[in-house]
Amino acid sequence: MESGNNSFKNLYSSTNEVQIIVAPSTSNTEEVASTSPSSTTPRTARDKFFKDVQYDKEKKRWSAECLLCETPKRVFDALGVTSNFNRHARDYHTQAFKLWLQELNEVKAMSSTNQKNKISQHFRKRNQASQHSAYHTTHPRQTELSTAIVNDLIIKLGLPLSIVERSAFINFMKTVDPKFSMTSRRTLNRTTIPSLYEKMHDRLKVFCSSATFLSLALDIWSDRRLRSFFAITGHAIVNGCFKSYVLGFVPLWGSHSGSLLLQKYEETINTFGIKHKVIRLVTDSSANNIHAFKDLVIPGFEHYFDKNDNDNMSDEDSDANSNDGTVSDEYEYLPNFCSTTPYSTTDTDALTQEFLIQDSFRSLLDHNEVFRIPCFAHTIQLVVSDGLKETKSVLSSLEKVSAIAKLSHTSTKFAEKLDAMNLSIPRAVITRWNSQFLTVERILAIPYIELNEILIELKHANLCLNTRDLVMLNEFVALLSLLAEVTITSQRENAPSISLVAPSILAIYFDLKNEKNNIQHTTALCDALISSLLSRFGGLLEQLEIDIRETGIEFEIKKQFYDLYRDPVFLFTPFLDGMFKLNWITQSYLPDSVKERICEKIKKLIFDQAVIIERANQSSVPDDLELIQEQLVQIVQSSSTSVLKRKGLFSNIRNDQKYPKKTKLNDSNIYIKEEISRYLNDINNDSMVLVRTTSSNPYTTLTKLATKYLCIPATTAAVERVFSQSGFLFRPHRARMTRKTLQQLTLLKCNCDIES
């Protein structure tokens, strides 16, 4: 035993014997000589005191040689059993065995403490994590982020509701704020969006109650699944600012009968309490207008829109189609979205559906006291459509222009040549005839000698423009330039638009008459434009004492337009626009005697309207609008006139003209006449001079009149924008969206800027 103890002392004291390699069956390299407890202390006596473990599978036993015995001694035991190893160490090397047991107990105690610390630390981390990752549902930051996701991403950008379930978006929001809790799609669909919709609806009621007068624009739209919606937009001037909001986007089931539309219309105006505030209803005069505009392409541009050669992209991939909330100023009809007739139907079915809708609108409007006026942009495009049918003489030149434009978008070399000249050719859009017209204008603006040299260099000599081409194209542009200009101008949102109608038609009429005397190759086009203009706007031109038969051009009166444009509102609203007043008459090409009569007629209309609105303000009972408007309708005799050439819609209007002051008359309404006289002599030619209310505004009565009538939109562009936004929300990969969800999202998106 003494020899064993000496060996033990040598084992623990000698640094030369620190590491002992044991049999390969052991899992770790042991430090037998370490005197300080550590996680490397052997857990069994076999591993601590023995080496050279050998296995005897036949006898099912193993053996190992003792490290502490002076003479090598091998201990045997049953396979997997260590009792003999323990007994040998305890009996023959007692001191070393006790020291090992002490180390082992210390290691176990330390391990137990560490384990307890790990468990405590785990729960402490979980508590800290819960404190950092979960805002309360009413926490300001939680509310702020949740509101931003719904308002900015889902409503304004049109992202799908399912975005809140996407792992990538969830990880993104964790990066933004780890304490934010994502709102579920179910909550968005059933609680959040309906709540926002109700709040928006309440704000619309506030808007309607604060508006003294409103005008409405109406139309019907069908989505990709052929589900129909009846849209109503409200337009008013509140506190000197133009306001336009969507009052209704109502799903329709079944046939679009007049009774159904009337029911939905009355539900809307009764909900907002605006029955006695509505001044005019603006509608597309007939539904087949939209069907016609889907194919309104300038002749020669058909190949430009060849899908096989075009760089078309899908709805999901195209940046041009991914609406970011902004709206183009150009009037457009999206073939897949904005048609009241499903684009997949046959022409026969389409026309049947269109006539049904047209009859429904007529039935609806027959039951209303207010006057309906047609969409000015629709009517102008019908005039253009009629004219473009007579372009055979200029067709070959237009085909060259179309090919040149397409080459600039498909040939890198051609595009680089144009870029070196600081020139570019805009890409034409199939749904916007004026974009195609702009393409023709832009190509004509390129020096034709340089253009032809480039085409020859690129081996496209067949596209070179000769002198005849240039003459015909310039005539084509001269005839359509004012029509293209008014198509865009009449759709402005934050300025009067109804006041543009009569001055524009008068300017276009005289311009076409003048161009007829100057053109050589496009006479058929000019005659077609004049004929279509007279057939639709003849009623308005008659109000201006123009002999519509003087041109000698045959035309067929289109009653659905002709009579509606006799509405006096087209005649007196330019007076309320500081840009025009009476200058559009006095500086026109009408005979002087006619000018004087028309000016007096307009001033009389303004005076009568002012008297009516003053009396209405003094009475608590609204006047009978139908009776009042019937009294204002006047039919005057026509007269002939001569013309001079002019270019630009209103380039002949000077706004510095003075008008003689009238002698004061002795009647109770003298202040109205004095106000009219002061206004005519005011040098301020701002369109909004009567609309903007200031403390120094001297036109109390005229301001009321301007607020009442200048809110009338000239076009249904606002409704078309609603359809465009709704079509963007209802993209192909969101075709499962319900009517209710589409209705709510459309109204929230279109009314996102409504004030609280």
Salt bridges, closest charged atoms under 4 A:
ASP47 OD1 - ARG46 NH2 2.62
ASP52 OD2 - ARG74 NH2 2.60
ASP91 OD1 - ARG90 NE 3.68
GLU144 OE1 - ARG141 NH1 3.16
ASP152 OD1 - LYS156 NZ 3.90
GLU165 OE1 - ARG185 NH1 3.93
ASP177 OD2 - ARG141 NE 3.16
ASP223 OD2 - ARG227 NE 2.88
ASP284 OD1 - HIS378 ND1 3.29
ASP306 OD2 - HIS303 ND1 3.92
ASP309 OD2 - HIS303 NE2 3.97
ASP309 OD2 - LYS406 NZ 3.43
ASP315 OD2 - ARG224 NH2 2.63
GLU316 OE2 - HIS733 ND1 3.33
GLU330 OE2 - ARG432 NH1 3.69
GLU332 OE2 - ARG432 NH2 2.76
ASP347 OD1 - HIS291 NE2 3.92
GLU354 OE2 - HIS291 ND1 3.61
ASP359 OD1 - ARG362 NH1 3.86
ASP386 OD1 - LYS389 NZ 3.75
ASP386 OD2 - ARG536 NH1 2.77
GLU457 OE2 - LYS417 NZ 2.93
ASP469 OD2 - LYS400 NZ 2.76
GLU493 OE1 - ARG721 NH1 3.73
ASP511 OD1 - LYS647 NZ 3.86
GLU515 OE2 - LYS647 NZ 2.50
ASP527 OD1 - LYS516 NZ 2.54
GLU542 OE1 - ARG566 NH1 2.74
GLU545 OE1 - ARG597 NH2 2.69
GLU550 OE2 - LYS513 NZ 2.86
ASP563 OD2 - LYS559 NZ 3.03
ASP567 OD2 - ARG280 NE 2.95
ASP577 OD2 - ARG492 NH2 3.75
ASP592 OD1 - LYS595 NZ 3.80
GLU600 OE2 - LYS603 NZ 3.16
GLU600 OE2 - LYS662 NZ 3.80
ASP608 OD2 - LYS604 NZ 2.74
GLU614 OE2 - LYS704 NZ 3.06
ASP667 OD2 - LYS673 NZ 3.48
GLU674 OE2 - LYS664 NZ 3.78
ASP686 OD2 - ARG692 NH1 2.48
GLU755 OE2 - LYS243 NZ 3.24
